[in-house]
Structure formats: structure tokens, C-alpha cells
Amino acid sequence: MTTPPSIDSQVRADAAPGAEARTRTEARPATPATGAGAASAQRRSIVPLFLGLMVTMLMASLNNTVLSSAMPTIVGELHGVEHMSWVVTSFILASTVMMPVYGNLSDLFGRKPLLLIAIGLFIAGSVLGGLAPSIELLIGARIVQGLGGGGLMILSQAAIADVVPARERGKYMGVMGAVFAFSSVAGPLLGGWFTEGPGWRWVFWINLPLGALALLATIFLLRLPKRPAHERTRIDVGGMALISLATTALVLVGTWGGSQYAWTSPTILLLAALAVVSAVGFVVVERSAANPIMPLGMFKDRNFILTTIASLATGVIMFGTLGYMPTYLQMVTGSGPTVSGLLMTPMMGALLITSILSGQYVSRTGRYKWVPIAGAAVLGAGLVVLSFVTVESPVWMICVALGIMGVGLGGSMQLLTLIVQNSFPARIVGTATAANNYFRQVGATLGSAVVGSVFAARLTQMVADRLPAGAAPEDGASSFTPAAIAQLPDQLRAIIVGSYNEALIPIFLALVPLTVISIVALSFLKEKPLATGSEPATTTSATQVG
């Protein structure tokens, strides 16, 4: 078996003999006039590019949040309630599969052409979704959207890494986190307004003007450094196929397990086996690939391993909470969809503010190790506070707990990506960024599925034990909706609401160990100096990546 070229050897070819001297020259303090003028010119050139990328990220992050509040109306009109989960799953599956593909190909062929393809696919999927006459075609449209959506966030983060040194990148990454927080609040409100006003199809049509802006910004504003020409570039088709197969099987296990199929059912066990076999095959193929989609040597880098663990844990906690808190608020407090969405504002508002402030701090000081550690600790504290919520608890207590969690998430989400980018040469920053986001997305999918499965099992058992004989619905807790619960007699409503609270809230306490794992993992981070030029401050050696 041939040994693939290491990342260090790939980068070494780009380093001219005078590279070290140039690096030292770049690090010298410039004269005040020259330094201030150069910095001002650099900021002026980056700002338009950054604004264009923000439009792309806004379109990507708004996508699912806008859809969430319109979903009941959509599946009702298209007569596809039984396929509702696939409207979400199809997008998650397609986008997760494409993340490492976009990252790898953008390192080989450049960010701009791949970003244009991603935006084009996303717009095409939006058009198909807006025109879809049936639930089956809508699911197909969501797959097309996902094929593009998997690259929007990844390529935006990688493009920023191409033009902004790691030392300055924190403040830009912080704003990126703020865009996500904004869309998480604005999306459900916008989706509700579309549903009640011009119609749910505008959930898809809204992407057309945003997509047009993103295309124009990418074409005219995205000026990235020229990448070296690749003669007879060999694409890792085998690796792409195997990681896609493994990801598909894993996402379906997380999505179907405990809901459509029992965890021990032949379907789930077969999918789990397929995921394992595909993953093993992927490792074998990557060992000899010329341009591996996910270089195995990355897993020899300590910072990459530790941030991957933290990203997985963050994904589980964040989406395990976001997926069920709005419905919980509707069930227990009796608030409507719009109000329950607004009650999530403390979490997203805190995430927005903390994300920006933490990014500014890192850019100003160059210190970053303690920030995600503190973020994980605060996130754990928020989960503990949330675990004390009862049916009688005031709404402000829930908002405080969610706000604390938002502070923790804002201090870690984007910085974990920055740490990964700073650990590898610029030539594979797209691959590294994609890998970090890929594992976070897998954690989000599995976390949401596991929380949902445990919650459903606990709720079904509690309702069966507590409701009077004959009072429980034939299809169990799956028939519980906020509207249906509100119409029940007070005695039955109290039983169901109490069961709902006791079934869900303790699960949040069970998630606290994940924050402890993150804290322990991040404590072993090596705080490498943040690069002040286009290349990372430290390049990974051939023994580390190869």
C-alpha cells in the first residue's frame, strides 16, 4: 500500500526558501503611518467580502428555523403528516453528507466556484419547494436544498480563513455566530407571518432574493488568494462514497431509532452495522488516497481531537434542547407558537452577545484556551438551573436558564472552529473546517434523536401509569398537541402537563456530564499562537498528518 503524501509535504512545496524570512518581516512592527494605512486598507477590502458571506450564512441559517413554524400547515395542505419528519431529515441528511465533500473540493479547486455551486443548488431547491404540489416532491426539493446547504456555512467560514489571519479572525467568527443566533429568533417569527399572511410557500420564495444577493456578492466581492494549480488532481471518489454511506446510515439510525423503529429492530441494527462497515472501509481507503476527503492524520493532532469531542458534545446539548423547549413551553405554559418562540430569545440573545464579545476578546489578546472551557462550564450551569424547573415555576426562571445556556454556547461554538483552523496549514483549512462542522452536525442529529427517544419513552410510561383507565388515547403520547391538551378537563390536563415536565426536564440534567467531558477535553488544548499572516502560526509535521 502506498503512503499518501502528508499535509506537511503538500504545504512544503508552496514554501519558498525565503518564506521564513518573509514571515519574520510580516511580524515586525510597521511604521505608524504605513501600519495604520495598511490595516485600514485591509479592513476596507474585507468588509464588503464579509458582508457578502453574511448574506450567504443568513440564508443557510434561516432555512430550517423559518420552516419549523410553518411545518404543520405545510404537511396539512400537502396531505403528508405521516412524512413530516422526512421534510427535516432529508435536508439534514443531504447537508451533512456534503459537508466534507465541499471542504475537500474547495481546498483543491478554490472556494468561489464551490460556493457558487452551493448557492445555485440551494436556490434550485427553494424554487422546487415553492412549487411542490405534493409532500414527495417537497422532500425531493429539500434534498436539493441540502446538497447546496451543506456548503454554505462551511465555505463561508473557510473563505474568511483565507483572507483574515487567525489573530483577527475571532471577531469575524463571533459575528458569524451572531447571525445564527439572530436567525434562530427571527426564523420562527418570519415563518409564522408567512403562514398566516402570504402563504407557506414564501418560506421557500424568500430564499430567492437572498440567494440572488449571495450570488452577486460571491461573483463581484469574493476576492480570494489564488490557489496553486493542481495538475491531474485526483478526487477521492471512494472516500466520498464511503463517508456518504456511513453518514446516511448513522443519520437514519439517529432519526428513526426510538421513533419509527425500535432501537433493537432489524432495520436499526442493519443500518448501524452498515455505518460501522462503511466507516471501516472509509479508513482503509483514506490511508492510500492521494487527496483524502478527511485526512486521517488530522486525528493525530491533539487540538483537532479535543475540539471534535467538544463540538460533538455541544451539538448534542444545543439541538437536544432547541428541539424540545419550544413545544415544552407551549405544553406547560399554554403559550402559542409565536410566544414560545419569543421565550427562546434570552438564549439566542445571550448567544449573540457572547459570541461577538468572545471573538473580540480573542482577536485583541490572542488568548483563547480558557474561553470555550468557561463556555462549557456556564452551559453546564444553565442545564442544572433548567433541571429545577417545575410546572409551577415562573416563566422568567426558564428564560434565565436558557439565557445562561446561551452565554455558554456563545463562548464556545465559533471559537472551536477557529482553534481547528489555526491547527492546520492554509491548504487544508476547508477540509478541517468541514470536519469540525461535520462532527457537530452528527452530534446534533444523534443528540436530538436520543433526547427525543428517551423523552417519548418516559412520557408514554408516565401517562399510562397516571391516567385513569380508558382515558389514555389509543395512539399514546404521540397524539398530544398543545391545542389538544388545552381542551382537556383540568384534572386530565394537570396529569399530562405534569408528566410532560417530569419526562423532559430531568434529561437536561443527564446532559451535564457532556459539559464536564468538554471541560476536561479542552483543558488539554495546546494554546498555539494565533497566526498573524495567511498561514497558521504552526504547521503540523509530517508525523502528525499524513
C-alpha positions as CSV (number, residue, x, y, z in Angstrom):
1,M,0.0,0.0,0.0
2,T,1.5,3.3,-0.9
3,T,1.8,6.0,1.7
4,P,-0.1,9.2,0.8
5,P,1.7,12.5,0.8
6,S,1.4,14.2,4.1
7,I,-0.2,17.5,4.5
8,D,3.2,18.9,5.6
9,S,4.7,17.7,2.4
10,Q,1.9,19.2,0.4
11,V,2.5,22.6,2.0
12,R,6.2,22.4,1.9
13,A,6.1,22.7,-1.9
14,D,4.4,26.1,-1.6
15,A,7.0,27.4,0.9
16,A,9.8,29.2,-1.0
17,P,13.2,29.4,0.6
18,G,12.6,32.9,1.8
19,A,9.2,32.1,3.4
20,E,10.6,32.1,6.9
21,A,12.3,35.4,6.4
22,R,9.1,36.9,4.9
23,T,7.2,35.6,8.0
24,R,9.6,37.4,10.3
25,T,9.3,40.5,8.2
26,E,5.5,40.4,8.5
27,A,5.8,40.1,12.2
28,R,7.9,43.3,12.6
29,P,6.0,46.4,13.7
30,A,5.4,48.6,10.8
31,T,5.9,52.3,11.0
32,P,2.8,54.0,12.4
33,A,1.7,55.6,9.1
34,T,2.4,52.6,7.0
35,G,0.9,50.2,9.5
36,A,-2.3,52.2,10.1
37,G,-2.8,52.7,6.4
38,A,-2.3,49.1,5.5
39,A,-4.6,47.9,8.3
40,S,-7.3,50.4,7.2
41,A,-7.0,49.3,3.6
42,Q,-7.2,45.6,4.6
43,R,-10.4,46.3,6.6
44,R,-11.9,48.2,3.7
45,S,-11.2,45.2,1.4
46,I,-12.5,42.6,3.8
47,V,-15.7,44.3,4.9
48,P,-17.6,44.0,1.6
49,L,-16.4,40.4,1.2
50,F,-17.6,39.7,4.8
51,L,-21.0,41.3,4.3
52,G,-21.5,39.1,1.2
53,L,-20.6,36.0,3.1
54,M,-23.0,37.1,5.9
55,V,-25.9,37.1,3.4
56,T,-25.0,33.5,2.5
57,M,-24.8,32.4,6.1
58,L,-28.1,34.2,6.9
59,M,-29.8,32.3,4.0
60,A,-28.4,29.0,5.3
61,S,-29.2,29.5,9.0
62,L,-32.7,30.9,8.3
63,N,-33.7,27.9,6.2
64,N,-34.7,25.4,8.9
65,T,-35.9,28.0,11.5
66,V,-38.3,29.6,9.1
67,L,-39.6,26.2,8.1
68,S,-40.2,25.0,11.7
69,S,-43.2,27.2,12.5
70,A,-44.8,26.6,9.0
71,M,-44.4,22.8,9.1
72,P,-47.9,21.9,10.5
73,T,-49.6,23.9,7.8
74,I,-47.4,22.6,5.0
75,V,-47.9,18.9,5.8
76,G,-51.6,19.6,6.3
77,E,-52.1,21.2,2.9
78,L,-50.0,18.6,1.1
79,H,-51.7,15.7,3.0
80,G,-48.4,14.3,4.2
81,V,-48.5,14.3,8.0
82,E,-47.0,10.8,8.1
83,H,-44.0,12.1,6.2
84,M,-43.4,15.2,8.2
85,S,-40.2,14.0,9.7
86,W,-38.7,13.5,6.3
87,V,-39.1,17.1,5.4
88,V,-36.5,17.9,8.0
89,T,-34.5,14.6,7.8
90,S,-34.0,14.9,4.0
91,F,-32.3,18.3,4.4
92,I,-30.1,17.2,7.4
93,L,-29.0,14.1,5.6
94,A,-28.1,15.7,2.3
95,S,-26.3,18.7,4.0
96,T,-24.3,16.5,6.5
97,V,-23.1,14.2,3.7
98,M,-22.0,17.2,1.6
99,M,-20.0,19.0,4.3
100,P,-16.7,17.1,4.0
101,V,-17.2,17.0,0.2
102,Y,-17.3,20.7,-0.1
103,G,-14.5,21.2,2.3
104,N,-12.2,18.9,0.4
105,L,-13.1,20.1,-3.1
106,S,-12.7,23.7,-2.1
107,D,-9.2,23.1,-0.9
108,L,-8.4,21.5,-4.3
109,F,-10.3,23.9,-6.7
110,G,-11.0,27.0,-4.7
111,R,-13.8,28.3,-2.5
112,K,-15.5,30.6,-5.1
113,P,-16.6,28.0,-7.7
114,L,-17.8,25.6,-5.0
115,L,-19.7,28.4,-3.2
116,L,-21.4,29.4,-6.5
117,I,-22.5,25.7,-7.0
118,A,-23.8,25.5,-3.4
119,I,-25.8,28.7,-3.7
120,G,-27.2,27.6,-7.1
121,L,-28.3,24.2,-5.7
122,F,-29.9,25.9,-2.7
123,I,-31.8,28.3,-4.9
124,A,-32.9,25.5,-7.2
125,G,-34.2,23.5,-4.2
126,S,-36.0,26.6,-3.0
127,V,-37.8,27.0,-6.3
128,L,-38.8,23.3,-6.3
129,G,-40.0,23.7,-2.8
130,G,-42.1,26.7,-3.6
131,L,-43.7,24.9,-6.5
132,A,-44.1,21.4,-4.9
133,P,-47.6,20.1,-5.3
134,S,-47.1,17.0,-3.1
135,I,-45.2,16.0,0.0
136,E,-43.0,13.6,-2.0
137,L,-41.8,16.4,-4.3
138,L,-41.3,18.7,-1.3
139,I,-39.0,16.1,0.2
140,G,-37.1,15.9,-3.1
141,A,-36.8,19.7,-3.1
142,R,-35.4,19.6,0.4
143,I,-32.7,17.1,-0.7
144,V,-31.6,19.5,-3.4
145,Q,-31.6,22.3,-0.9
146,G,-29.4,20.2,1.4
147,L,-27.0,19.4,-1.3
148,G,-26.3,23.1,-1.5
149,G,-26.9,24.0,2.1
150,G,-24.1,21.7,3.2
151,G,-21.6,24.0,1.6
152,L,-23.0,27.4,2.5
153,M,-21.8,27.6,6.1
154,I,-18.6,25.6,5.6
155,L,-17.3,27.6,2.6
156,S,-18.2,30.9,4.3
157,Q,-16.1,30.0,7.3
158,A,-13.2,28.7,5.1
159,A,-13.3,31.8,2.9
160,I,-12.9,34.1,5.9
161,A,-9.9,31.9,7.0
162,D,-8.4,32.6,3.5
163,V,-8.3,36.3,3.9
164,V,-8.3,37.0,7.6
165,P,-5.3,36.0,9.8
166,A,-6.3,33.8,12.8
167,R,-5.4,36.5,15.2
168,E,-8.0,38.8,13.7
169,R,-10.5,36.0,12.8
170,G,-12.1,35.7,16.2
171,K,-14.2,38.9,15.8
172,Y,-15.4,37.8,12.4
173,M,-16.3,34.3,13.6
174,G,-18.1,35.9,16.5
175,V,-20.4,37.9,14.1
176,M,-21.0,34.6,12.3
177,G,-22.3,33.1,15.5
178,A,-24.4,36.1,16.0
179,V,-26.0,35.6,12.6
180,F,-27.0,32.1,13.6
181,A,-28.5,33.4,16.9
182,F,-30.4,36.1,15.0
183,S,-31.9,33.6,12.6
184,S,-32.9,31.3,15.4
185,V,-35.2,34.0,16.8
186,A,-36.3,35.7,13.5
187,G,-36.9,32.5,11.6
188,P,-39.9,31.1,13.5
189,L,-41.5,34.6,13.7
190,L,-41.0,35.1,9.9
191,G,-42.3,31.6,9.2
192,G,-45.4,32.2,11.3
193,W,-46.0,35.5,9.5
194,F,-45.7,33.9,6.1
195,T,-48.0,31.1,7.1
196,E,-50.7,33.4,8.4
197,G,-50.2,36.0,5.6
198,P,-49.0,35.4,2.0
199,G,-48.8,31.7,2.4
200,W,-46.3,29.0,3.5
201,R,-44.7,28.8,0.0
202,W,-43.0,32.1,0.9
203,V,-40.9,30.1,3.3
204,F,-39.1,29.0,0.1
205,W,-39.6,32.1,-2.1
206,I,-37.8,34.2,0.5
207,N,-34.6,32.4,-0.4
208,L,-34.7,33.7,-4.0
209,P,-33.8,37.4,-3.2
210,L,-31.4,36.3,-0.5
211,G,-29.8,33.8,-3.0
212,A,-29.6,36.4,-5.7
213,L,-27.7,38.7,-3.3
214,A,-25.5,35.9,-2.2
215,L,-24.7,35.1,-5.9
216,L,-23.9,38.7,-6.7
217,A,-21.8,39.1,-3.6
218,T,-19.8,36.0,-4.4
219,I,-19.3,36.9,-8.0
220,F,-18.3,40.5,-7.5
221,L,-17.0,40.8,-3.9
222,L,-15.4,37.5,-3.2
223,R,-11.7,38.1,-4.0
224,L,-9.7,35.3,-2.5
225,P,-5.9,34.4,-2.9
226,K,-5.2,32.4,-6.0
227,R,-4.7,28.7,-5.2
228,P,-1.8,26.8,-6.7
229,A,-2.7,24.9,-9.9
230,H,-3.2,21.1,-9.4
231,E,-2.0,19.0,-12.3
232,R,-4.2,15.9,-12.8
233,T,-5.9,16.4,-9.4
234,R,-7.2,13.1,-8.2
235,I,-10.6,13.4,-6.4
236,D,-11.2,11.0,-3.5
237,V,-14.3,9.4,-5.0
238,G,-14.0,6.3,-2.9
239,G,-13.7,8.2,0.3
240,M,-16.6,10.5,-0.6
241,A,-18.8,7.5,-1.4
242,L,-18.0,5.6,1.8
243,I,-18.3,8.6,4.2
244,S,-21.7,9.4,2.5
245,L,-22.9,5.9,3.0
246,A,-21.7,5.8,6.7
247,T,-23.2,9.3,7.3
248,T,-26.5,8.3,5.7
249,A,-26.8,5.1,7.8
250,L,-25.8,7.0,11.0
251,V,-28.3,9.8,10.5
252,L,-31.1,7.4,9.8
253,V,-30.2,5.5,12.9
254,G,-30.4,8.7,14.9
255,T,-33.6,9.8,13.2
256,W,-35.6,6.6,13.0
257,G,-34.3,4.9,16.2
258,G,-36.8,5.0,19.0
259,S,-39.5,6.7,16.9
260,Q,-40.3,4.9,13.7
261,Y,-38.4,1.8,14.7
262,A,-37.4,0.3,18.0
263,W,-33.7,0.6,18.7
264,T,-33.4,-3.2,18.6
265,S,-35.4,-3.6,15.4
266,P,-33.7,-5.3,12.4
267,T,-33.8,-2.1,10.4
268,I,-31.9,-0.1,13.0
269,L,-29.4,-2.8,13.7
270,L,-28.8,-3.3,9.9
271,L,-28.3,0.5,9.5
272,A,-25.9,0.6,12.5
273,A,-23.9,-2.3,11.0
274,L,-23.8,-0.6,7.6
275,A,-22.5,2.6,9.3
276,V,-19.7,0.6,11.0
277,V,-18.7,-1.3,7.9
278,S,-18.7,1.8,5.8
279,A,-16.6,3.7,8.4
280,V,-14.0,0.9,8.5
281,G,-13.9,0.9,4.7
282,F,-13.5,4.7,4.7
283,V,-10.5,4.4,7.0
284,V,-8.9,1.8,4.7
285,V,-9.5,3.9,1.6
286,E,-8.3,7.2,3.2
287,R,-4.9,5.6,4.1
288,S,-4.0,5.4,0.4
289,A,-5.9,8.3,-1.1
290,A,-3.9,11.0,-2.9
291,N,-6.2,13.8,-1.8
292,P,-8.2,12.3,1.1
293,I,-11.6,13.9,1.8
294,M,-10.8,13.7,5.5
295,P,-7.0,13.1,6.1
296,L,-6.6,10.5,8.9
297,G,-3.6,12.5,10.0
298,M,-5.9,15.2,11.3
299,F,-6.9,12.8,14.0
300,K,-3.3,12.7,15.2
301,D,-3.5,16.4,16.0
302,R,-4.3,16.9,19.7
303,N,-6.3,20.1,19.3
304,F,-8.4,18.6,16.5
305,I,-9.3,15.6,18.5
306,L,-10.2,17.7,21.6
307,T,-12.2,20.2,19.7
308,T,-14.0,17.5,17.9
309,I,-15.1,16.0,21.2
310,A,-16.3,19.4,22.4
311,S,-18.1,20.0,19.1
312,L,-19.9,16.7,19.4
313,A,-21.0,17.5,22.9
314,T,-22.1,21.0,22.0
315,G,-24.2,19.7,19.1
316,V,-25.9,17.1,21.4
317,I,-26.7,19.7,24.1
318,M,-27.7,22.6,21.9
319,F,-30.0,20.8,19.5
320,G,-31.3,18.4,22.2
321,T,-32.5,21.5,24.0
322,L,-33.6,23.6,21.0
323,G,-35.6,20.7,19.5
324,Y,-37.9,20.3,22.5
325,M,-38.0,23.5,24.6
326,P,-40.5,25.4,22.3
327,T,-43.0,22.6,22.4
328,Y,-42.4,22.2,26.2
329,L,-43.2,25.9,26.6
330,Q,-46.4,25.5,24.6
331,M,-47.5,22.5,26.6
332,V,-46.7,23.6,30.1
333,T,-47.2,27.4,29.9
334,G,-50.1,27.3,27.4
335,S,-48.4,29.9,25.2
336,G,-48.8,29.8,21.4
337,P,-46.1,29.1,18.8
338,T,-45.2,32.7,18.4
339,V,-44.9,33.4,22.1
340,S,-43.0,30.2,22.7
341,G,-40.5,31.3,20.0
342,L,-40.1,34.7,21.7
343,L,-39.4,32.9,25.0
344,M,-36.3,31.4,23.4
345,T,-35.0,34.9,22.8
346,P,-32.9,35.1,26.0
347,M,-30.9,32.1,24.9
348,M,-30.3,33.4,21.4
349,G,-29.8,37.0,22.6
350,A,-27.1,35.8,25.1
351,L,-25.5,33.7,22.4
352,L,-25.4,36.6,20.0
353,I,-23.8,39.0,22.5
354,T,-21.3,36.5,24.0
355,S,-20.3,35.3,20.5
356,I,-19.4,38.8,19.5
357,L,-17.6,39.7,22.7
358,S,-15.6,36.4,22.9
359,G,-14.5,36.9,19.3
360,Q,-13.4,40.5,20.1
361,Y,-11.5,39.3,23.2
362,V,-9.6,36.6,21.3
363,S,-8.7,39.0,18.5
364,R,-7.5,41.6,20.9
365,T,-5.5,39.4,23.3
366,G,-4.6,36.3,21.2
367,R,-5.6,34.1,24.2
368,Y,-8.4,31.6,23.6
369,K,-7.9,28.4,25.6
370,W,-9.9,29.4,28.7
371,V,-12.9,30.9,26.7
372,P,-14.5,27.6,25.5
373,I,-13.7,26.0,28.8
374,A,-15.6,28.7,30.6
375,G,-18.3,28.4,28.0
376,A,-18.8,24.7,28.7
377,A,-18.9,25.4,32.4
378,V,-21.6,28.1,32.0
379,L,-23.5,25.8,29.7
380,G,-23.5,23.1,32.3
381,A,-24.7,25.6,34.9
382,G,-27.6,26.6,32.7
383,L,-28.6,22.9,32.3
384,V,-28.5,22.5,36.1
385,V,-30.8,25.5,36.6
386,L,-33.1,24.2,33.8
387,S,-33.4,20.9,35.6
388,F,-35.0,22.5,38.6
389,V,-37.9,23.8,36.5
390,T,-41.4,22.5,37.5
391,V,-44.9,23.1,36.3
392,E,-45.3,25.8,39.0
393,S,-42.0,27.6,38.1
394,P,-42.4,31.1,36.7
395,V,-41.6,31.6,33.0
396,W,-38.8,34.0,33.9
397,M,-36.9,31.1,35.6
398,I,-37.0,29.2,32.3
399,C,-35.8,32.3,30.5
400,V,-32.9,32.8,32.9
401,A,-31.8,29.2,32.5
402,L,-31.9,29.5,28.7
403,G,-30.0,32.8,28.9
404,I,-27.3,31.1,30.9
405,M,-27.0,28.4,28.3
406,G,-26.8,31.0,25.6
407,V,-23.9,32.6,27.3
408,G,-22.1,29.3,27.4
409,L,-22.8,28.4,23.8
410,G,-21.7,31.8,22.5
411,G,-18.4,31.4,24.3
412,S,-17.5,28.2,22.5
413,M,-19.3,27.5,19.2
414,Q,-17.3,29.6,16.8
415,L,-14.1,29.5,18.7
416,L,-13.9,25.8,18.4
417,T,-13.8,26.2,14.6
418,L,-11.1,28.9,14.9
419,I,-8.9,26.6,17.0
420,V,-9.2,23.9,14.4
421,Q,-8.4,26.3,11.6
422,N,-5.3,27.5,13.5
423,S,-4.0,24.0,13.8
424,F,-3.5,23.2,10.1
425,P,-1.9,24.7,7.0
426,A,-4.0,27.0,4.9
427,R,-4.1,24.4,2.1
428,I,-6.5,22.2,4.1
429,V,-8.4,24.8,6.1
430,G,-11.5,23.9,4.2
431,T,-11.2,20.2,5.0
432,A,-10.5,21.0,8.6
433,T,-13.4,23.4,8.9
434,A,-15.8,20.9,7.2
435,A,-14.6,18.1,9.5
436,N,-15.3,20.2,12.7
437,N,-18.8,21.2,11.5
438,Y,-19.5,17.6,10.3
439,F,-19.0,16.1,13.7
440,R,-21.0,18.9,15.3
441,Q,-23.9,18.2,12.9
442,V,-23.7,14.4,13.6
443,G,-23.8,15.2,17.3
444,A,-26.8,17.4,16.8
445,T,-28.6,14.8,14.9
446,L,-27.9,12.0,17.3
447,G,-28.4,14.2,20.4
448,S,-31.8,15.4,19.2
449,A,-32.8,11.8,18.4
450,V,-31.6,10.3,21.7
451,V,-33.3,13.1,23.7
452,G,-36.5,12.6,21.8
453,S,-36.4,8.8,22.2
454,V,-35.8,8.9,25.9
455,F,-38.4,11.6,26.4
456,A,-41.1,9.8,24.4
457,A,-40.5,6.5,26.3
458,R,-40.7,8.3,29.7
459,L,-43.8,10.3,28.7
460,T,-45.6,7.3,27.4
461,Q,-44.9,5.3,30.5
462,M,-45.9,8.1,32.9
463,V,-49.1,8.9,31.1
464,A,-50.1,5.2,31.0
465,D,-49.4,4.9,34.8
466,R,-51.2,8.1,35.8
467,L,-54.3,8.5,33.6
468,P,-57.5,6.8,34.6
469,A,-58.3,3.5,32.8
470,G,-59.7,4.3,29.4
471,A,-58.7,7.9,29.4
472,A,-55.4,7.4,27.6
473,P,-55.5,7.9,23.8
474,E,-55.2,4.8,21.7
475,D,-52.0,6.0,19.9
476,G,-50.4,7.1,23.2
477,A,-48.4,10.3,23.8
478,S,-47.9,10.8,20.0
479,S,-51.4,12.4,19.8
480,F,-50.6,15.1,22.3
481,T,-50.5,18.6,20.8
482,P,-50.7,21.9,22.6
483,A,-54.2,22.6,21.2
484,A,-55.5,19.1,22.2
485,I,-54.1,19.4,25.7
486,A,-55.6,22.8,26.2
487,Q,-59.1,21.4,25.6
488,L,-58.9,18.7,28.2
489,P,-60.6,18.8,31.6
490,D,-58.4,20.4,34.2
491,Q,-57.7,17.1,36.0
492,L,-56.5,15.3,32.9
493,R,-54.6,18.3,31.7
494,A,-52.7,18.6,35.0
495,I,-51.7,14.9,34.8
496,I,-50.4,15.2,31.3
497,V,-48.7,18.5,31.8
498,G,-47.0,17.2,35.0
499,S,-45.9,14.0,33.1
500,Y,-44.6,16.1,30.3
501,N,-42.5,18.2,32.7
502,E,-41.2,15.2,34.6
503,A,-40.4,13.3,31.4
504,L,-38.3,16.0,29.8
505,I,-36.7,18.2,32.4
506,P,-34.5,15.5,34.1
507,I,-33.0,14.7,30.7
508,F,-31.3,18.1,30.7
509,L,-29.5,17.2,34.0
510,A,-28.4,14.0,32.3
511,L,-26.7,16.1,29.6
512,V,-24.5,17.9,32.2
513,P,-21.8,15.2,32.1
514,L,-21.2,16.1,28.4
515,T,-20.2,19.6,29.5
516,V,-17.8,18.0,32.0
517,I,-16.3,15.9,29.2
518,S,-15.9,19.1,27.2
519,I,-14.2,20.9,30.0
520,V,-11.8,18.0,30.6
521,A,-11.0,17.7,26.9
522,L,-10.5,21.4,26.3
523,S,-8.2,21.6,29.4
524,F,-5.6,19.6,27.4
525,L,-5.7,22.0,24.5
526,K,-2.3,23.4,23.4
527,E,-2.8,27.1,23.0
528,K,-0.8,27.7,19.8
529,P,-0.2,31.3,18.9
530,L,-2.8,32.6,16.5
531,A,-1.3,33.3,13.1
532,T,-0.8,36.9,12.1
533,G,-0.3,36.1,8.4
534,S,-2.2,33.9,5.9
535,E,-0.6,30.7,7.1
536,P,-1.2,29.2,10.6
537,A,1.4,30.0,13.2
538,T,2.3,26.4,13.4
539,T,2.2,23.8,10.7
540,T,1.5,20.2,11.5
541,S,4.5,18.0,10.9
542,A,4.6,15.0,8.6
543,T,4.4,12.7,11.5
544,Q,1.2,14.3,12.7
545,V,-0.6,14.5,9.4
546,G,-0.1,12.0,6.7
